[in-house]
Amino acid sequence: AFVLSAFELPPKDKAFQIERTLSFSGKAVVFETIWLRAELFKGLTAERMSNYQGAMYALFESEFGVRMIRAEERVRAVSASPKLAAALTLPEHSPLLQATRTSYSYKQQAVELRQAWYVTDEFYYWSELD
């Protein structure tokens, strides 16, 4: 319901869900859950995403013709749940930065919803949204 309402989709429509952990210098630093409007990304597979060597938004634009032109993002401090602690190899309740982003294409159409949790003890959260 959370995703369908963010995308303003009727209940019969679908969204893809992707979960991934990003590492830097061998350390897990970001865990993301990403939802995409299924009708815009026909043919997207986990294998296709993992084999792509560039940025995800470049993949969306070059392979699916979906261009993100604007995003809204909310950031807050949270503690690591058991799932996040396991994914990021941290003790439970460790401090994390949570960012929730909705990305839009033309005509204000929400096409991506992303929740990401960042380990910030050695790294900074940095975002450039054009």
NORWO-V989766 format. One record per run of one state. SS is the DSSP state (H for helix, E for strand, C for the rest). FROM is the first residue (numbers start at 1). LEN is the number of residues. Records with the same first field share a line. If there is no record, write none. Layout:
SS = FROM-LEN  FROM-LEN
This chain:
C = 1-1  8-7  25-2  41-5  52-4  65-5  80-2  89-6  105-1  109-1  119-12
H = 2-6  38-3  46-6  56-9  82-7  106-3
E = 15-10  27-11  70-10  95-10  110-9
